[in-house]
Amino acid sequence: MTTTVAAEAFLIVLPLAFNGFLLLLGRRFDYPDILRRPAEDILNRFQAGGVGLKLVWYGFMLTAVLFAPLAVLLGQVLAGDEIAVIPTAIVVGVLAAVVQFLGLARWPFLVPALARAYTDPASTSASREATKVVFDSFHRYLGVGIGECLGYLLTGAWSVLIGVAMIQSRLFEAWLAWPGSSSAYSWSSARSSSSDASRSKAGSSRARSSRSATSPGRYGSSLRDSYSCSSRQRQCGCA
């Protein structure tokens, strides 16, 4: 199999696999809408999904991993024209795959343990609250910060760089690159702005949570409010 054929296969199979797993997650887990719900709802729903849901998350995570060889193969195909941006595009594409993997890896590796601990009948109220705090912390760091913010930005940057390479390449008509490059730039910019807005909302929510936590019976409610304001909808292999 030549490099060109391998790149073509990845360009066809990977988007189909990504959208297939995304569709399954939507049906089995109400993803990505469930990310807006409180932590207890997510953990209960995940535990109810059983092994089948965990396997779907494994598959969805692997689509992010396979983005790395796609970036390398496509870069090698375009490298024949000695285009200056190709080395940068390959590096950015591999980095995009890495951060998307880090953002998604929590679902098959971390969340199952948290869901079991939260739904365990022997768990105390304090242990469940601690489990929600751990889930929320990783959700913001790996999900919003790494997977969504960096993942979207790097994937968008890779798409723009590949578009520039396609314009300069003899293998493609220049007009084929413009729609993808312009839409990728707009998309990554919009997602970055959305991430900034989400972090601002999360900060406001944490301030309200600190004020209300001093009142009896308000601690659990304030955590849920903070989580609801900071949770975001994830769309692309990244979350």
Protein Blocks (a to p, Z undefined) as FASTA:
>chain_A
ZZklmmmmmmmmmmmmmmmmmmmmmmmnopaklmmpcfklmmmmmmmnommlmmmmmmmm
mmmmmmmmmmmmmmmmmmmnopaklmmmmmmmmmmmmmmmmmmmmmmmmmmmmmmmmmpm
kbcfklmmmmmmmmmmmmmmmmmmmmmmmmmmmmmmmmmmmmmmmmmpmkbcfklmmmmm
mmmmmmmmmmmmmmmmmmmmmmmmmmmmmmmmmpghklmmmmmmmmmmmpccddehkZZ
